[in-house]
Amino acid sequence: MNGDNARGNVTIPLRNLLNTVQCIRDRVKDGESIESNGAFNLSNFWNTLNQAVKAVSQEATKLSLAFSQPPVPSQEDGEKLSESIQKSVLTLSTVYYWLPKSQGVTLRRQVRDATAEVLEGLVQLVEVILSSPLQSLSQEQLTSTGGVWAACDHFVNLPPDNQAALLAVLSSHVGVVKDAIEEMEQAQAESQDPYNDILDDEDEGEESRGNQDTYWSEQDRYVIGPCQGLMKTAAACLKKLSSAVRTNADVSTGQNVAQLDDLADTSRDISPGVDDLALSLYPPMDYTSVEENGKPRLWRGRSDLGSVSGRSRGSQPAEDQTTST
């Protein structure tokens, strides 16, 4: 059998594999969990899930090695390899579906995203193999194989329960808000013109740009101060909420788990709201946009988060928890 015929035959099971993994990936992104009336053992779920992820990683390695050097696998060998990979992928998706929403929607979203990332990595690996010479190991194939490994390795860092999942969400929001605050402070400290580093090269040699749209006016700077205060309040609120959740959150009942999910949903508006507010502060400043991006979203989120935090921390008033530090 010559190389061309071998390539043509072995691509058949590879393309079938690609279609199967794509379909499973899409179902994982959109599918619902399998609810059970019986007790759910979260520890057993994690053990089984990690075993399934390890199996997918091993199968991806086998696939990559099989097409890294001659001879090209026969169609029969390609079918066996594809069937083995499909089995591992189906097992992974099935175990993911075991995780019920009663364990926390926030937790389930993170497990779903991690599972979909593994499947997406496998899709990319198969696509690279199909598009590359089958008797050579390309850099793209190495990169794609490493991508699958990295996605699988990520599972050991997933939060073990809904409390930890919420803390991960809040930490991400805190990081975004902190970055926005630091960028605004840096822009103010560096120059009267926040676009100076971008436009200097273009305007070199000119006596003056004369474009006031790149400068903050005194009135602009008067507006920036209170907005920065609002951004810092949002950051303080998120940090205090994280502390409250870390210390007092309880995942022993469905009601408590659902409360953490409510908090995650409410907090989701905060970091985009801070980002939008920060962007609207850059010149030319539109005061209407500043007002729209600031007060409605951020203060509503602050109020809602303070209310939930108050319930989490018991007797401490919600307003005290949102005081800027």
Backbone bond lengths (Angstrom), bond angles and torsions (degrees), N, CA, C in turn:
res aa  C-N    CA-C-N  psi(-1)  N-CA   C-N-CA  omega(-1)  CA-C   N-CA-C  phi
1 M - - - 1.471 - - 1.523 108.84 -
2 N 1.344 119.04 126.38 1.453 120.41 -178.99 1.523 110.98 -80.62
3 G 1.355 114.64 170.18 1.458 119.85 -174.41 1.512 112.98 -62.40
4 D 1.349 117.51 -39.04 1.461 120.40 -178.38 1.525 111.69 -64.01
5 N 1.342 115.55 -42.90 1.462 118.84 179.70 1.524 110.89 -67.23
6 A 1.353 115.80 -38.89 1.455 119.66 178.53 1.521 110.56 -61.55
7 R 1.338 115.75 -43.74 1.463 120.29 179.68 1.521 110.11 -61.99
8 G 1.319 116.44 -46.83 1.454 119.87 -178.15 1.516 112.30 -60.51
9 N 1.327 117.13 -39.73 1.459 120.36 -177.78 1.521 112.40 -73.26
10 V 1.328 116.84 -43.22 1.461 119.19 -175.27 1.519 111.89 -73.71
11 T 1.315 118.51 -19.11 1.462 119.52 177.63 1.523 112.53 -71.71
12 I 1.322 116.99 -19.84 1.471 119.93 179.95 1.526 111.24 -61.88
13 P 1.346 119.23 -55.22 1.473 118.28 177.30 1.526 112.94 -65.53
14 L 1.334 117.18 -28.99 1.456 119.16 177.98 1.528 111.27 -66.44
15 R 1.318 115.94 -41.66 1.471 119.32 179.56 1.523 110.53 -69.06
16 N 1.310 116.89 -36.80 1.468 119.91 175.76 1.528 110.30 -63.51
17 L 1.334 114.97 -41.38 1.455 119.70 177.51 1.522 110.71 -61.63
18 L 1.315 116.42 -44.86 1.464 121.17 179.91 1.523 110.85 -57.91
19 N 1.313 117.16 -46.62 1.465 120.74 -179.42 1.528 111.22 -62.98
20 T 1.332 115.84 -39.96 1.462 119.95 -179.09 1.521 111.20 -65.19
21 V 1.326 116.60 -47.60 1.465 119.95 -178.32 1.522 110.77 -64.91
22 Q 1.320 117.52 -38.08 1.461 120.91 177.77 1.527 110.93 -61.31
23 C 1.328 116.17 -43.70 1.463 120.38 179.53 1.522 111.46 -64.24
24 I 1.324 116.99 -42.96 1.464 120.97 179.45 1.524 110.20 -64.91
25 R 1.341 115.85 -42.08 1.471 120.04 177.86 1.523 110.84 -58.07
26 D 1.319 116.78 -46.00 1.462 120.71 -178.55 1.528 111.68 -65.68
27 R 1.312 117.03 -37.24 1.469 120.21 178.14 1.522 110.94 -67.55
28 V 1.330 116.37 -38.06 1.470 119.82 178.29 1.526 110.19 -62.02
29 K 1.318 117.14 -40.85 1.462 121.00 -179.17 1.521 112.18 -64.90
30 D 1.324 116.73 -33.10 1.467 120.33 -173.56 1.520 114.42 -111.50
31 G 1.335 118.46 -11.45 1.448 121.45 -171.65 1.519 114.23 -76.80
32 E 1.319 115.16 160.83 1.457 122.69 178.19 1.522 110.11 -99.91
33 S 1.315 115.82 158.79 1.454 120.53 179.10 1.525 110.16 -76.30
34 I 1.314 114.93 162.98 1.456 121.61 176.88 1.520 107.70 -93.54
35 E 1.325 116.34 103.01 1.454 120.04 -177.86 1.527 110.67 -75.41
36 S 1.328 115.12 140.72 1.458 121.02 -179.59 1.510 109.59 -128.98
37 N 1.321 115.35 143.21 1.462 119.91 179.05 1.524 111.88 -79.51
38 G 1.333 116.52 -19.03 1.454 120.33 -178.66 1.512 112.42 -81.14
39 A 1.332 115.50 174.85 1.466 121.11 178.40 1.524 109.93 -68.58
40 F 1.311 114.90 142.03 1.467 120.52 -179.42 1.515 108.89 -106.82
41 N 1.320 116.05 127.84 1.465 121.81 179.89 1.521 108.71 -97.14
42 L 1.327 115.88 101.11 1.460 120.59 -176.00 1.522 111.33 -66.44
43 S 1.319 117.38 -37.91 1.459 120.80 179.41 1.526 111.13 -63.06
44 N 1.316 116.73 -42.58 1.457 120.62 178.11 1.520 111.17 -65.06
45 F 1.329 115.70 -37.09 1.466 119.90 177.35 1.524 110.83 -59.28
46 W 1.332 116.73 -47.39 1.460 119.93 -177.91 1.531 111.59 -64.46
47 N 1.317 116.77 -39.77 1.466 119.61 178.31 1.526 111.16 -62.05
48 T 1.320 115.96 -44.83 1.463 120.48 -178.97 1.523 111.01 -68.59
49 L 1.336 116.50 -40.03 1.464 120.55 -179.91 1.524 110.79 -64.19
50 N 1.315 117.05 -44.11 1.461 120.12 -179.79 1.527 111.86 -64.09
51 Q 1.314 117.32 -35.70 1.458 120.66 175.52 1.527 110.80 -64.99
52 A 1.340 116.08 -40.42 1.468 120.61 179.30 1.523 110.92 -65.92
53 V 1.317 116.69 -40.22 1.466 120.81 178.55 1.526 110.32 -65.26
54 K 1.306 116.77 -41.79 1.458 120.86 178.44 1.520 111.10 -60.98
55 A 1.327 116.56 -39.26 1.459 120.84 179.16 1.529 111.19 -64.51
56 V 1.324 117.08 -41.65 1.468 120.24 178.09 1.525 110.29 -63.23
57 S 1.322 117.09 -42.47 1.463 121.12 178.79 1.531 110.75 -60.00
58 Q 1.311 116.61 -42.85 1.455 120.79 179.51 1.529 111.44 -66.10
59 E 1.316 116.46 -40.25 1.463 120.20 179.03 1.526 111.15 -66.53
60 A 1.323 116.85 -37.53 1.464 119.88 177.36 1.524 110.65 -63.83
61 T 1.328 116.47 -38.03 1.466 120.86 177.60 1.529 110.79 -64.28
62 K 1.326 116.30 -43.93 1.460 120.34 178.02 1.530 111.18 -60.26
63 L 1.312 115.84 -43.18 1.463 120.76 179.81 1.518 111.20 -61.55
64 S 1.318 116.18 -46.11 1.454 120.20 -178.21 1.523 111.19 -64.96
65 L 1.333 116.75 -42.70 1.465 120.42 179.49 1.519 111.82 -65.28
66 A 1.334 117.14 -36.96 1.467 121.06 -178.32 1.523 111.92 -62.04
67 F 1.341 116.13 -28.49 1.464 119.75 -177.79 1.532 111.26 -114.34
68 S 1.335 116.39 26.95 1.460 120.01 179.90 1.522 113.05 -96.92
69 Q 1.327 117.95 -16.20 1.460 121.20 -178.91 1.529 108.87 -160.09
70 P 1.339 116.69 159.34 1.457 119.05 178.16 1.532 110.47 -69.95
71 P 1.346 116.76 156.63 1.459 126.77 2.90 1.529 112.39 -82.77
72 V 1.318 116.16 156.48 1.457 121.16 176.58 1.531 108.97 -67.51
73 P 1.320 118.72 136.38 1.466 120.08 177.59 1.527 111.24 -57.84
74 S 1.312 115.33 145.04 1.461 119.42 175.90 1.518 109.65 -69.84
75 Q 1.316 116.39 168.20 1.459 119.37 178.48 1.530 110.50 -61.35
76 E 1.344 115.89 -38.87 1.464 119.51 179.68 1.524 110.88 -63.72
77 D 1.337 116.95 -44.45 1.456 119.99 178.46 1.532 110.98 -66.34
78 G 1.329 115.33 -37.02 1.457 119.41 177.49 1.516 111.78 -63.36
79 E 1.328 116.41 -38.11 1.465 120.14 178.68 1.526 111.18 -67.00
80 K 1.336 116.51 -40.68 1.465 119.82 178.96 1.531 110.69 -64.35
81 L 1.317 114.69 -43.04 1.461 119.13 179.63 1.530 110.70 -64.28
82 S 1.321 116.33 -43.11 1.461 120.77 179.93 1.521 111.65 -64.14
83 E 1.330 116.33 -40.56 1.464 120.17 178.73 1.524 111.17 -63.63
84 S 1.318 116.58 -39.84 1.455 120.58 179.09 1.523 111.04 -65.18
85 I 1.325 116.96 -40.41 1.461 121.09 178.47 1.524 110.24 -66.95
86 Q 1.331 116.57 -43.80 1.461 120.07 178.86 1.521 111.15 -58.68
87 K 1.318 116.54 -40.76 1.455 120.98 179.47 1.525 110.84 -61.51
88 S 1.328 116.89 -44.19 1.468 119.92 -179.93 1.523 111.29 -66.40
89 V 1.323 116.54 -37.65 1.467 120.82 179.78 1.528 110.82 -67.97
90 L 1.331 116.45 -42.56 1.463 120.05 178.22 1.521 110.93 -63.77
91 T 1.319 116.61 -38.18 1.465 120.04 177.79 1.520 111.00 -63.66
92 L 1.329 116.52 -44.08 1.466 120.71 179.28 1.522 110.98 -60.58
93 S 1.323 117.19 -47.33 1.468 120.00 -178.45 1.527 111.13 -66.25
94 T 1.325 117.04 -37.43 1.464 120.58 179.52 1.519 111.26 -64.02
95 V 1.332 116.19 -44.48 1.464 119.87 179.50 1.525 110.09 -63.95
96 Y 1.322 117.17 -39.45 1.461 119.52 177.09 1.529 110.54 -58.15
97 Y 1.335 116.97 -43.22 1.458 120.59 -179.15 1.527 112.48 -63.73
98 W 1.333 117.37 -19.02 1.464 119.74 177.81 1.523 112.06 -64.08
99 L 1.324 116.65 -29.40 1.471 120.20 -174.19 1.531 109.50 -70.71
100 P 1.325 118.40 110.89 1.472 120.50 -176.59 1.525 111.75 -81.97
101 K 1.314 115.38 158.22 1.454 120.26 178.26 1.519 111.37 -64.48
102 S 1.326 116.61 -22.70 1.464 119.61 179.65 1.521 112.40 -64.04
103 Q 1.344 117.10 -17.51 1.460 120.97 175.34 1.519 111.95 -83.76
104 G 1.324 116.00 -6.25 1.458 120.65 177.82 1.514 112.35 122.48
105 V 1.323 115.62 122.94 1.464 120.07 177.60 1.524 110.60 -66.60
106 T 1.322 116.53 -35.19 1.465 120.54 179.89 1.517 110.58 -63.77
107 L 1.318 116.70 -44.56 1.461 120.92 176.94 1.517 110.47 -63.22
108 R 1.312 116.14 -44.89 1.467 119.85 -176.40 1.531 111.63 -64.07
109 R 1.317 116.88 -36.11 1.467 119.77 177.99 1.521 110.97 -61.56
110 Q 1.324 116.61 -40.79 1.464 119.40 -177.89 1.522 111.41 -71.70
111 V 1.334 117.21 -36.53 1.465 119.81 175.59 1.530 109.98 -68.59
112 R 1.322 116.13 -39.25 1.463 120.13 177.27 1.523 111.31 -60.71
113 D 1.326 116.64 -47.53 1.461 120.22 -178.71 1.524 111.26 -62.64
114 A 1.337 116.63 -39.28 1.465 120.12 179.18 1.517 111.20 -66.97
115 T 1.321 116.43 -40.23 1.468 120.66 178.59 1.520 110.71 -65.50
116 A 1.322 116.17 -44.83 1.469 120.07 178.86 1.528 111.08 -63.42
117 E 1.320 117.15 -33.45 1.466 120.80 179.15 1.526 110.77 -66.08
118 V 1.329 117.54 -39.69 1.465 121.06 176.32 1.523 110.19 -62.58
119 L 1.318 116.31 -46.00 1.465 120.52 -178.80 1.529 111.43 -66.19
120 E 1.322 116.23 -37.84 1.461 119.82 177.08 1.524 110.53 -64.97
121 G 1.325 116.46 -39.83 1.463 119.68 177.00 1.514 111.90 -62.08
122 L 1.326 116.57 -39.86 1.461 120.52 178.43 1.525 111.15 -67.17
123 V 1.318 116.82 -39.09 1.467 120.91 175.76 1.521 110.04 -58.52
124 Q 1.324 117.30 -46.62 1.461 120.93 -179.23 1.523 111.33 -63.57
125 L 1.334 117.05 -37.37 1.467 120.53 178.75 1.518 110.96 -63.84
126 V 1.308 117.49 -46.18 1.474 120.72 179.73 1.524 110.14 -64.38
127 E 1.313 117.34 -40.64 1.467 120.73 179.10 1.530 110.83 -62.15
128 V 1.323 116.67 -41.16 1.470 120.57 179.29 1.524 110.46 -64.35
129 I 1.323 116.62 -43.69 1.466 119.93 179.81 1.525 110.59 -62.37
130 L 1.322 116.92 -40.81 1.464 120.73 -180.00 1.527 112.31 -67.22
131 S 1.327 116.31 -30.77 1.464 119.59 -175.63 1.525 113.20 -93.83
132 S 1.338 117.30 -5.04 1.463 121.43 -177.85 1.519 110.36 -109.03
133 P 1.331 117.90 159.99 1.464 120.85 172.32 1.523 110.30 -56.76
134 L 1.331 116.75 128.56 1.460 120.56 -171.10 1.521 113.68 -72.79
135 Q 1.295 118.74 -9.61 1.465 120.65 -177.54 1.518 112.19 -109.66
136 S 1.319 117.06 21.51 1.465 119.91 179.06 1.517 109.66 -143.02
137 L 1.325 116.03 152.42 1.462 122.22 179.39 1.521 108.06 -101.41
138 S 1.312 116.46 105.96 1.462 120.95 -177.60 1.528 110.53 -85.78
139 Q 1.323 114.49 163.76 1.467 119.71 176.47 1.526 110.12 -64.28
140 E 1.320 116.47 -35.38 1.465 120.15 178.42 1.517 111.50 -62.83
141 Q 1.338 116.00 -37.75 1.461 119.40 179.04 1.522 110.89 -68.39
142 L 1.329 116.45 -40.71 1.464 119.91 176.54 1.529 110.75 -61.10
143 T 1.314 115.28 -44.20 1.459 120.14 -179.49 1.522 111.12 -63.90
144 S 1.327 116.55 -42.92 1.466 120.57 -179.59 1.527 111.46 -66.42
145 T 1.326 116.31 -39.75 1.466 119.72 177.07 1.518 110.47 -62.53
146 G 1.330 116.16 -44.58 1.456 120.37 176.75 1.516 112.16 -62.00
147 G 1.333 116.29 -32.53 1.462 120.02 177.69 1.518 112.19 -64.14
148 V 1.333 116.41 -40.23 1.466 120.54 177.05 1.528 109.56 -64.90
149 W 1.313 116.92 -44.88 1.474 120.39 179.21 1.532 111.08 -59.17
150 A 1.326 115.88 -44.71 1.467 120.27 -178.39 1.531 110.91 -63.58
151 A 1.336 115.70 -41.36 1.465 119.83 179.18 1.526 110.94 -64.59
152 C 1.308 116.63 -38.31 1.463 120.70 178.00 1.534 111.00 -69.47
153 D 1.322 116.39 -40.99 1.466 120.58 179.85 1.527 111.96 -63.37
154 H 1.332 116.24 -25.44 1.464 120.66 -178.26 1.524 112.35 -63.26
155 F 1.322 117.12 -22.72 1.465 120.19 -175.88 1.528 112.24 -63.65
156 V 1.312 117.65 -30.28 1.470 119.25 -179.23 1.527 110.60 -68.69
157 N 1.332 117.50 -17.17 1.460 121.39 -179.59 1.520 112.96 -99.80
158 L 1.326 117.79 2.07 1.456 120.07 179.31 1.532 110.07 -69.72
159 P 1.330 116.87 148.15 1.472 119.86 179.62 1.525 110.28 -66.22
160 P 1.325 118.11 140.27 1.459 120.87 -176.12 1.519 114.14 -76.80
161 D 1.338 117.69 -20.79 1.465 119.92 -179.50 1.526 108.97 -151.55
162 N 1.337 115.58 -177.93 1.459 119.65 -173.73 1.524 112.63 -70.48
163 Q 1.305 117.53 -28.19 1.465 119.97 175.48 1.524 110.35 -62.95
164 A 1.327 116.38 -49.37 1.461 120.56 179.39 1.527 110.98 -66.02
165 A 1.327 116.65 -33.44 1.471 120.05 178.84 1.525 110.32 -65.28
166 L 1.328 116.65 -41.94 1.463 120.06 177.93 1.521 111.02 -65.38
167 L 1.332 117.67 -40.56 1.461 120.73 178.11 1.526 111.05 -60.68
168 A 1.326 116.41 -37.00 1.467 119.90 177.60 1.523 110.71 -65.62
169 V 1.330 116.63 -40.13 1.463 121.09 178.01 1.528 110.64 -63.62
170 L 1.325 116.05 -47.67 1.461 119.89 -179.29 1.522 111.63 -63.58
171 S 1.326 116.79 -38.62 1.470 120.64 178.43 1.518 110.75 -61.62
172 S 1.320 116.22 -40.34 1.464 120.29 178.24 1.524 110.72 -63.51
173 H 1.334 116.82 -43.11 1.462 120.55 179.41 1.526 111.26 -64.71
174 V 1.324 116.46 -41.57 1.464 120.56 178.71 1.529 110.37 -59.25
175 G 1.345 116.03 -41.61 1.457 119.87 179.68 1.516 112.83 -62.50
176 V 1.331 116.26 -42.10 1.473 120.35 179.35 1.521 110.79 -64.86
177 V 1.331 116.13 -45.53 1.461 120.35 -178.94 1.531 110.27 -64.68
178 K 1.318 116.86 -42.26 1.462 120.95 179.19 1.526 111.09 -60.88
179 D 1.324 116.84 -42.48 1.468 120.76 178.78 1.526 110.97 -61.75
180 A 1.331 116.43 -43.13 1.467 120.34 -179.37 1.527 110.80 -63.02
181 I 1.319 116.73 -41.50 1.465 120.73 179.29 1.528 110.86 -64.74
182 E 1.335 116.34 -45.62 1.465 120.39 -178.75 1.528 111.57 -64.64
183 E 1.332 117.21 -39.78 1.464 120.00 179.18 1.525 111.11 -64.23
184 M 1.324 116.58 -40.66 1.462 119.23 178.81 1.525 111.16 -66.61
185 E 1.317 117.57 -41.82 1.465 120.94 178.47 1.523 111.27 -64.25
186 Q 1.324 116.33 -39.59 1.458 120.36 178.90 1.520 111.09 -65.69
187 A 1.331 116.18 -41.35 1.463 120.26 179.78 1.519 110.78 -62.69
188 Q 1.313 117.13 -37.62 1.463 120.45 179.04 1.531 111.63 -71.48
189 A 1.316 116.26 -36.90 1.463 119.87 -175.30 1.522 112.85 -75.95
190 E 1.312 117.20 -31.68 1.458 120.48 -172.05 1.519 113.00 -74.85
191 S 1.324 116.42 -41.12 1.460 117.55 -172.63 1.515 110.34 -165.07
192 Q 1.327 114.26 159.86 1.454 119.04 170.47 1.521 110.18 -66.23
193 D 1.327 116.69 -21.98 1.465 122.75 -177.12 1.529 109.12 -112.63
194 P 1.333 119.29 105.32 1.461 120.79 -177.24 1.515 113.66 -67.73
195 Y 1.338 118.23 -15.26 1.454 121.26 178.94 1.527 112.33 -100.26
196 N 1.340 115.45 13.27 1.454 119.97 -173.97 1.525 112.67 -56.71
197 D 1.358 116.84 -44.24 1.465 119.52 -176.32 1.513 112.17 -70.04
198 I 1.321 117.64 -22.33 1.460 121.09 -179.50 1.522 111.33 -83.34
199 L 1.343 115.55 -38.01 1.453 119.40 -170.54 1.519 114.51 -98.63
200 D 1.340 118.38 -9.19 1.457 120.65 -176.13 1.517 112.24 -56.50
201 D 1.353 116.47 -46.70 1.457 119.59 -176.51 1.521 111.71 -63.75
202 E 1.324 115.81 -38.33 1.458 119.30 -177.78 1.526 111.10 -68.86
203 D 1.337 115.85 -32.57 1.466 119.22 -172.53 1.514 112.94 -102.15
204 E 1.321 117.78 10.11 1.459 120.60 -178.04 1.529 109.82 -60.19
205 G 1.292 115.30 131.63 1.466 119.89 178.65 1.506 112.84 97.02
206 E 1.327 117.96 -16.91 1.450 119.55 178.14 1.524 108.57 -81.90
207 E 1.312 115.45 146.01 1.452 119.32 179.72 1.522 111.11 -66.52
208 S 1.308 116.19 -40.35 1.455 120.20 -179.68 1.509 108.82 -161.11
209 R 1.320 115.73 138.47 1.469 117.45 178.18 1.513 109.81 -68.89
210 G 1.320 114.14 -40.54 1.448 117.72 178.73 1.518 112.88 69.11
211 N 1.322 117.59 15.73 1.447 120.98 -179.18 1.519 109.06 -102.69
212 Q 1.287 116.31 96.20 1.449 120.25 -176.15 1.529 112.62 -70.25
213 D 1.340 117.16 -11.30 1.459 120.30 177.99 1.517 111.86 -68.07
214 T 1.328 117.73 -11.26 1.470 120.04 178.87 1.521 112.38 -100.37
215 Y 1.334 117.37 4.88 1.456 121.70 -176.94 1.528 110.54 -118.25
216 W 1.339 115.09 150.80 1.460 119.95 169.57 1.521 108.94 -87.08
217 S 1.307 116.87 128.55 1.460 121.02 174.34 1.534 108.52 -80.25
218 E 1.315 115.38 170.98 1.457 118.82 177.06 1.530 111.09 -61.14
219 Q 1.322 115.75 -37.51 1.463 119.18 178.43 1.532 110.91 -66.28
220 D 1.347 115.64 -37.71 1.472 119.60 176.78 1.524 110.70 -59.09
221 R 1.325 115.10 -46.05 1.461 119.29 -177.32 1.524 111.29 -66.91
222 Y 1.314 116.76 -28.24 1.456 120.27 175.95 1.533 110.33 -66.98
223 V 1.332 115.82 -33.70 1.473 121.20 179.78 1.529 110.35 -76.48
224 I 1.329 117.02 -35.18 1.466 121.10 -174.93 1.523 111.84 -61.37
225 G 1.357 116.91 -40.17 1.457 120.41 -176.00 1.528 114.10 -53.98
226 P 1.338 118.41 -56.71 1.470 119.53 178.95 1.524 113.09 -61.82
227 C 1.335 117.05 -33.29 1.455 119.66 179.30 1.530 111.10 -68.04
228 Q 1.314 116.25 -38.65 1.462 118.90 175.05 1.522 110.86 -63.57
229 G 1.329 115.85 -36.87 1.452 119.31 176.27 1.520 111.84 -61.67
230 L 1.322 115.76 -40.03 1.459 120.65 178.13 1.532 110.66 -65.20
231 M 1.330 116.61 -41.67 1.459 120.77 178.62 1.525 111.17 -63.55
232 K 1.334 116.29 -41.04 1.469 119.75 179.01 1.529 111.15 -68.78
233 T 1.325 116.32 -33.46 1.459 120.01 176.16 1.520 110.62 -64.09
234 A 1.343 116.30 -41.04 1.462 120.45 177.55 1.520 110.76 -61.58
235 A 1.336 116.54 -42.52 1.465 120.42 179.05 1.525 110.62 -64.01
236 A 1.342 116.62 -43.80 1.461 120.36 179.96 1.518 111.10 -63.48
237 C 1.333 115.65 -39.43 1.456 120.38 179.18 1.523 110.66 -61.65
238 L 1.323 116.56 -46.21 1.464 120.59 -179.77 1.524 111.61 -64.00
239 K 1.325 116.72 -40.32 1.465 120.13 179.34 1.527 111.38 -65.06
240 K 1.337 116.31 -43.35 1.456 119.29 -180.00 1.525 111.22 -67.77
241 L 1.322 115.82 -34.64 1.455 119.42 175.55 1.520 111.13 -64.48
242 S 1.309 115.77 -41.28 1.470 119.85 177.74 1.513 110.47 -59.59
243 S 1.318 116.16 -43.02 1.455 120.40 179.61 1.520 110.92 -63.91
244 A 1.342 116.32 -42.06 1.461 120.33 179.96 1.523 111.31 -64.68
245 V 1.322 116.08 -42.61 1.464 120.45 -179.82 1.522 110.41 -66.33
246 R 1.323 116.23 -43.00 1.467 120.84 -178.47 1.535 110.89 -62.44
247 T 1.320 116.46 -36.53 1.464 120.56 -174.34 1.524 113.02 -87.68
248 N 1.331 116.86 -38.67 1.463 119.08 -167.28 1.520 115.90 -121.15
249 A 1.323 119.33 -7.27 1.468 119.71 -176.61 1.525 111.08 -64.75
250 D 1.325 114.34 146.13 1.465 121.19 -177.18 1.520 108.41 -131.58
251 V 1.322 116.83 129.78 1.472 120.89 -179.67 1.528 110.78 -115.32
252 S 1.324 116.71 24.15 1.458 119.99 -176.23 1.522 112.95 -82.74
253 T 1.332 117.04 -17.05 1.463 120.47 179.53 1.517 110.10 -127.34
254 G 1.324 115.56 155.87 1.460 120.52 178.82 1.507 112.50 -62.48
255 Q 1.337 117.24 -35.33 1.459 120.61 179.60 1.525 111.21 -64.64
256 N 1.317 116.24 -42.36 1.468 119.42 179.24 1.520 111.77 -67.03
257 V 1.323 116.56 -39.47 1.461 120.98 177.61 1.528 110.11 -61.88
258 A 1.333 116.27 -43.25 1.465 121.05 -179.85 1.521 110.94 -64.60
259 Q 1.340 117.30 -35.58 1.464 120.60 178.30 1.533 110.78 -63.29
260 L 1.318 116.58 -38.30 1.466 119.88 177.65 1.524 110.45 -66.17
261 D 1.325 116.76 -36.80 1.465 119.94 176.75 1.525 110.81 -65.07
262 D 1.336 116.69 -38.88 1.468 120.14 176.68 1.524 110.62 -60.76
263 L 1.317 115.72 -41.71 1.455 120.17 179.34 1.521 111.10 -64.07
264 A 1.326 116.51 -40.88 1.467 120.40 178.57 1.523 110.61 -62.71
265 D 1.328 117.11 -41.80 1.467 120.89 179.91 1.524 110.85 -65.64
266 T 1.321 116.47 -42.04 1.463 120.01 -179.34 1.526 111.47 -66.33
267 S 1.327 116.51 -39.66 1.469 120.46 -177.19 1.523 112.10 -70.50
268 R 1.317 116.76 -17.71 1.460 120.38 -174.46 1.528 112.74 -64.71
269 D 1.325 117.98 -22.87 1.468 121.59 179.72 1.523 112.78 -82.30
270 I 1.333 117.17 -17.26 1.460 119.58 -169.89 1.522 112.91 -68.41
271 S 1.343 117.64 -55.41 1.466 118.99 -174.84 1.536 112.46 -66.15
272 P 1.343 120.09 -40.94 1.472 117.74 174.39 1.526 111.71 -63.15
273 G 1.345 116.51 -34.47 1.458 119.29 178.57 1.525 111.85 -64.79
274 V 1.340 116.51 -41.15 1.459 120.32 177.41 1.521 110.24 -65.85
275 D 1.307 117.00 -41.81 1.466 121.07 178.23 1.524 110.99 -59.38
276 D 1.328 116.61 -47.64 1.469 120.89 -179.40 1.526 110.75 -63.45
277 L 1.320 115.88 -40.37 1.462 119.11 178.94 1.522 110.94 -63.99
278 A 1.338 116.66 -44.48 1.459 120.09 -179.88 1.523 111.30 -61.72
279 L 1.310 117.29 -42.94 1.467 120.65 179.64 1.531 111.80 -63.84
280 S 1.320 116.49 -36.26 1.466 119.22 -178.93 1.522 112.24 -72.49
281 L 1.341 117.45 -13.35 1.458 120.48 -179.84 1.520 112.93 -82.40
282 Y 1.325 117.94 -17.37 1.463 120.29 -179.24 1.525 110.55 -72.83
283 P 1.326 116.98 146.13 1.468 119.87 -179.50 1.526 111.67 -70.48
284 P 1.325 116.27 149.66 1.471 126.73 -4.11 1.517 110.95 -73.63
285 M 1.321 116.23 125.16 1.456 121.16 -174.50 1.522 111.04 -76.12
286 D 1.334 114.56 129.99 1.462 121.73 175.75 1.524 106.53 -104.42
287 Y 1.308 117.17 106.57 1.460 120.66 -173.54 1.530 112.65 -63.24
288 T 1.323 115.98 -32.06 1.466 119.14 177.40 1.523 110.63 -64.92
289 S 1.331 116.50 -42.06 1.463 120.37 178.37 1.514 111.39 -65.93
290 V 1.326 116.05 -37.92 1.465 119.62 178.05 1.524 110.11 -60.11
291 E 1.315 116.06 -44.84 1.461 119.63 -179.83 1.525 111.37 -65.95
292 E 1.336 116.48 -42.07 1.461 120.48 -179.47 1.523 111.89 -65.69
293 N 1.331 116.65 -39.68 1.466 120.22 -177.47 1.520 112.97 -78.99
294 G 1.299 116.11 -19.31 1.451 118.91 -176.13 1.506 114.75 -93.84
295 K 1.301 116.44 -77.17 1.459 120.27 -166.65 1.522 115.02 -62.12
296 P 1.320 120.57 -47.96 1.469 118.32 -174.59 1.518 114.10 -61.48
297 R 1.334 116.96 -48.78 1.467 119.73 -174.43 1.517 112.28 -78.69
298 L 1.326 116.12 -50.44 1.461 118.59 -172.50 1.520 112.89 -69.69
299 W 1.341 116.47 -42.24 1.462 117.00 -177.12 1.518 111.36 -74.16
300 R 1.348 117.35 -32.85 1.456 118.85 174.99 1.524 110.01 -64.02
301 G 1.335 116.43 -44.03 1.454 120.36 178.89 1.516 111.11 -63.89
302 R 1.336 116.03 -40.90 1.460 120.41 179.56 1.521 110.43 -60.74
303 S 1.332 116.58 -43.34 1.460 120.64 -179.42 1.519 111.69 -65.12
304 D 1.346 115.94 -44.92 1.457 120.07 -179.34 1.519 111.20 -65.37
305 L 1.320 117.12 -42.62 1.453 120.50 -179.68 1.522 110.94 -66.20
306 G 1.310 116.74 -39.20 1.452 119.72 178.03 1.521 111.41 -62.64
307 S 1.333 116.36 -36.89 1.459 120.35 178.91 1.518 111.72 -65.56
308 V 1.328 116.09 -46.00 1.460 120.09 179.22 1.516 110.34 -65.74
309 S 1.352 116.49 -41.50 1.455 120.21 179.85 1.522 110.71 -61.84
310 G 1.322 116.09 -37.99 1.448 119.74 178.53 1.515 111.27 -61.56
311 R 1.322 117.40 -39.65 1.460 120.36 178.15 1.526 110.50 -67.92
312 S 1.335 116.69 -34.79 1.460 120.10 -178.48 1.522 111.67 -71.53
313 R 1.336 116.10 -34.25 1.460 119.73 -173.30 1.524 112.66 -98.02
314 G 1.308 115.43 7.20 1.457 119.27 173.51 1.503 113.04 76.36
315 S 1.324 117.51 -111.09 1.456 121.42 -169.23 1.510 113.71 -83.02
316 Q 1.349 118.61 -15.53 1.464 119.42 -176.37 1.509 110.59 -71.23
317 P 1.328 120.02 128.16 1.458 122.81 -179.53 1.519 110.79 -60.28
318 A 1.332 115.30 143.05 1.463 120.12 -178.77 1.509 111.52 -62.59
319 E 1.368 117.05 -35.52 1.452 119.56 -176.74 1.511 111.67 -63.32
320 D 1.368 117.01 -34.42 1.456 120.59 -178.87 1.505 110.89 -66.72
321 Q 1.346 116.66 -27.67 1.453 119.71 -175.00 1.516 112.83 -78.26
322 T 1.331 116.66 -14.77 1.458 119.23 -177.39 1.513 112.53 -105.39
323 T 1.330 116.52 9.33 1.454 120.38 179.13 1.512 110.21 -69.74
324 S 1.301 117.08 131.60 1.449 120.52 -178.95 1.516 110.80 -66.19
325 T 1.357 115.79 140.14 1.451 120.22 179.13 1.513 110.20 -97.39
